[in-house]
Amino acid sequence: LNVFVAPVEETLHMALRSATEIAIQDRLKQLAPKTVDEVQEVVDEWMAVEEAIVGGLVSELMPQIFNRFLDGPLTDQMNQSLANRDAHTQYRYLQNGIRIVTDLGLQPAINLYKSEPHKFKQLVTS
């Protein structure tokens, strides 16, 4: 499972990272943090948002990839892999991200995140 998922996941992180970085910079300008811990909170929050969209995209894309290259979609294994992440705070918005990407669709979710990451964050954190 991870042989297929990891490259896709990391590619998506790279593709979306510029939007995340801009959102972090915007938030830091607004907040004007005074400590390293305050900066780290902003970064951690946005990394969780990025994990949410990437997780949502992976959740939508991987069954298609599995069907193309394997004998089946590996749905149970994929669901278990995503569920295992729930225990980690960096994935606190993952389930919302999956729901939002499913509702919006792949390309509209990507477009929203790249053009208005703050709006995607509002959706994923509400």
Buried (B, 14 or more C-beta within 10 A) or exposed (E): EEEBBEEBBEEBBEBBEEBBBBBBEBBBEEEEBEEEEEBEBBBEBBBBBBBBBBBBBBBBBBBEBBEEEEEEBBEEBBEEBBEEBEEEEEBBBBBBBBBBBEEBEBEEBBEBBBEEBBEBBEBBEE
